[in-house]
Amino acid sequence: MKSMKKVFGALLTLVLCLGLVGCGGGSGDSSNGGDISGKITLNGSTSMEEFVNALSEGIKEQYPNLTLEPQFTGSSAGIEAAIDGTSDIGNSSRSLTDDEKNQGLVENIVAIDGIAIVTHADNEISNLTTDQLKQIYTGQITNWSQVGGPDQQIVVIGREAGSGTRGAFEEILGIEDQCNYAQELNETGAVMGRVAETEGAIGYVSFEAIQDNDTVKALTLDDVEISTDTIKDGSYTLQRPFVMATKGEVSEQSEQVQALFEFINSEAGQKIVESCGLVSPN
């Protein structure tokens, strides 16, 4: 009888141990990073591409079996993907609307980005006021001579409808649905390229896009240069959030998604935010 009890006890201990091992990765605790495996699907903002790709590489140090699978199709498309459940996370380079929040999305701000105003590298103008910028994009100012530059037509370049960068840019300036674009392009890189090759052009791009890039000229706005410091202290006013939207609170998401947000908020994740020229929202 005693031997039977010993066998039963051993079996019970084994079952309990196996149960604990099987549940070990569910907390998303960084100490159990190796236990969390699988993939996270993300869709959305092209402006967030560098940041998301950096996260994809950086997170492997803590969670080697966790893979990020991003697509960069624009903020509105990413938000829609999060709403309909085709992506775990919707990346948006603008704030969520009330309607989007009413459909169950939670606005998780992971970084703050500045929007840089860029011109052709040979442009003589180095500064614009906020009012001048508004008037250029609404078609009230059409020649660089009107802002102290040469007699040259201004070629107004912007992003496509649905772009988070465009939405944030127009909302911050209060010129929604009033812009008079010569060209509307669907990627940050395309705007950079078109401005670089077009004399008289002006465009707007994510701050991180101009890091170590001298193909275009970044203007000061109201005599304030765009930089990490001026974005952080608010003196550079043309700035917007980088949002990773989830359907419901982060605490309600899979262990994989929770692990990603824990990583972003960790020291290693914050270093990635900084390395991409972004500012922590905390």
N, C-alpha and C positions, 0 to 999 in steps of 0.2 A: 504493500500500500504506500509506504514511504517513497519507494522508487517511482511509483506512478505520479505522486505529487510533485516529485522533483522534475519529471519529464514535462508535466503540465505547466509547472512554473517556468521552465525554460522556454517552452513554446509561447507562453503568454508574454514573457520578456521580449522574445524575438519579434512577435507581432507588434508590440508597442514601439519597439525601436524602428521597425520598418515604417510604421505610421508616422513617426517623428521625422524620419529622413524624407519621406514623401512630401511632408508639408513644409519643409525647411525653407524653401525659396519664396513662399507666398508673401512675406512681409515686405520685400523690397529693401531690406536692411543692407547697407553697403558691405557689412561683414560677410554676407552671404551672396555677394555679387556673382560668384561663379556658379551658383545654383539657378540663377535666372537665365532662361534661354528662350529663344523664339524671335519674333520680328514685330516691329512697330511700323505701321504704314502712315505716312504723312503726305499731305498734298497742299499746294498753295503757292504763296508769294515767291516770285523770282528774286525779289530783293533779299530774301532770307536764305538764298542758296548757299552762300559761303558759310554762314553761321551753322546751318543744318548739316552741311557736309563736314564741318569741323567737329560738330557734336558726334557725327557718325563714327569718326575716327577716334575721338577722345574717349568715348564711352567704353570702348573695347578694353581699355586699361583696367576698368573696374568690373565690367560685365562682358567678358570675352565671348560669351555665347549669345549675346543679344545683338540683333541686327536692325538698323534703321533702313527702311525702304522709302525714300522720299521721291515725290514728283513735284515739278515746279511749273504749275499751269496758271498761276495768278491767284490773288487773294480770294476773290469771289468764288472761283471754282473750288478752292480748298475748303472754304467755309461750307459750301454746298455738300462736298464730300463728307465732311464731319457730321452734317445734319442728317444725311441719308445713310450714314453708317458704312460707306465704302472706304473711308479712311479713319484710322484711330484718332488722328490729330489733323486739324485744319490750320495751316499756317497763314496768318494774315498780317500784312504790314499796315494795317489801319485798325481803329477801334471797331468793335462789333456794334451793329445797329440794335435798337430795341427789338425789332422784329426777329433778328437772328437769335437774340437772347431768349425771346419768348418761345422759340422753337427748341429750347433746351440747351443751347450752347453756353459754355462758361468761358469768360475772357481771362485767360491765364497770360499775363504780361511777363515775358521772360527777358526783355531788353528794351532799351530806348535807342532809336536811331535818328540821326539828323538827315534832312533832305538837302543835298547840295545843289546849288544853282551853277550850272556849267555852261561855258561858251567855247567857241573855237579858240584854240591856243593863241592866235594872233590878235584877238580882240583887245582894243585899247582900254575898254571899260574894266575897272576892277571892283567897283561897288555899285549896288543898287539899293534904293530904299524899298521898303515893303510896298508902298504905294506905287512906285515905278514898276515893280514886278507885277503887281495886280494889273496895271494898265497895259503892260506888254502882253500879258496872257489873255486879256479881254479885248485886245485889238485897238485900244485907245492910243497906244504908242506903237508905231510901226517902223520907225527908223532909228538907228543908233544915235543919230545926231540930236534927237529929242532928249537924250539923257547924257549929253556931253561927249558923245563918240563921233565917229566918222559918218559921212553921208552914205549909209548902207542899210539896205532893207533888213529887217529882223525876220529870221526864219524861226517860227515858234514850233518847237518840237515837244511832244509829250507822250504819255503812255496811253494805252487803249482803255476804253470803258471797261470797268471791272477790275482794273489794276488797283492794288492797295496803295501804291505810291501816288498815283493820280488822285485817288479818293482823299488821301490824307492831305496832299498838296492843296487841292481845291478847297477842302473843308477848312484848313487852317487859315487860308487867305480869304475865305468867305466868297469864293467865286464859282461855286458849284453850278454846272450847266451854263456857264457864261464864257468859257474859254474858246478862243478862235485859233485852233491848231492848224498849222500847215501840214504837219505829219503826225500820225499817231502810231507808235511802235509797241510791240508786245513783249519786249524784254529790256531789262536794264542795260545789258550789253549792246543791244541794238541802238538805244538812245545814245550811249557813249560813242559808238562808232559813227553814227550819223552826225552828231555835233562835231566830232573831231575832223570830219571830212567836208563840212559845209561852212564856208565863210558866212558870218552874220548869224549863225545859229545860236539858239539858247535852248537849254533843256534842264530837266531835274532828274536826279538819281539818288540812290541811297548813298550815305556818307561812306560806307565801307567800299563802294565801287571806285572811289577816287583815291583810296589808299595806295601809295606807291605807283600812281598812274599820272603821267605828265602829257597824255595825249589831248587832254582838254584843260581848260582854265576854270578853277573854282572861284566864284565871286564871293566877296563879303556881302553880308546883308545888314543894312543899317550900320555899316562900319564894324560889324562883328564877324570875325573869321570863324568858319565852322571847324570845330575841334572837339575832342572828347571832353575837355574842360568846359567849353562854352555850352555844350549840350547838357552836361551835368549840372551846371549852375543856372541854366535856363536863359542865359543871355542871347544864345542863338535860338531864335523862336520857331524856326521851321523844323520841327521835330515831331516824331510819331512813335507809337509803340510797336514792338514786334510781339505778336500774339500767337500762342499755340492753343487754339480752341479745342475743347473737348465736349462731348455730349454728356453733360453732367459733371459733377465735381471730380477733381483728380482722384480723390479718395475712393470714388466709385468705379474707377477704371481698372483695367487688368494690372497684374503685378508688373508686367513689362513697362506699361505706360507710367505707372507710379515710380518705377526705378529711373526712368528717363528724367522725370521732373526732380527727383531727389539728386540725380547727378548734376543737373543744371544748377541747382542751388548749393552744390558743394563747392569747396575751394577750387577743385579742378575745373568744374563747369564755369565758375565765374572767371577763371583765367581765360577760357575760350571766349566768353563774352567780351572781355577786354581786348584780346588779341584780334578780334574782328572789328575793332574800332567802335564798339557799342558801349552803352552805359547800363549798368545794373539798375533795375527799377527799385531796388531795396535801399 
